Amino acid sequence: MSVITESVPMGPLQLAVCAAVVVCGVAGAVFSARYHARRDAGQLTDAVFWDGFAGLVIVFPAILIPSLASPWLGFAVGSLAAATAAAAYVWSPRVMAWRDARVHTGTARAEIEAAAARHRTVLIRWQRYELDPACCIDYPDMTDVRRPETAALIKAMREAERLRAAEAAGYLPAVDRLEHALGRAEAAAGVPSR
């Protein structure tokens, strides 16, 4: 028993490793617990308990080992754990908000890319009526802007192109309107439905 209680010399490298384990363990446990509490509407669920327990299992030995070497080192590492817990508690909502913003930005970018692909598909469909002589002969109403459906199609094309160039928020609904306008113009011109 005297071997455990007597002071064991602790080098700076061992102390640095213990401090790093304490900081990472406490910050990770607090962040995970806050994340699960937020996800579960602030309720203390099993996930929150296990996050705290896992953090304690990792951090307790990293505080105990320096405490065996010197009570002052144990106190310093314990203080580091408390400071890390406080900082992680304060900063975790900001980190989660930043993470959510990144996810939202990625989702929005994917939606815009999908809308741009749909936009290109609609333009390719419409160009057939402009560039293919057989389609021009078979469906002359598709190029006649005096027809209300064709005029609405041209306006929808201009609007979608303007919003795409400006990277405006209304681009997705403009592409939807363009698809519908092309469908209505094709129906009015007598084009067989796809």
URJO-V116633 format. One record per helix or strand of 3 or more residues. SS is the DSSP state (helix for helix, strand for strand). FROM is the first residue (numbers start at 1). TO is the last residue. If there is no record, write none. Layout:
SS_FROM_TO + SS_FROM_TO
This chain:
helix_2_5 + helix_12_39 + helix_46_69 + helix_71_131 + helix_133_138 + helix_140_142 + helix_148_166 + helix_171_189
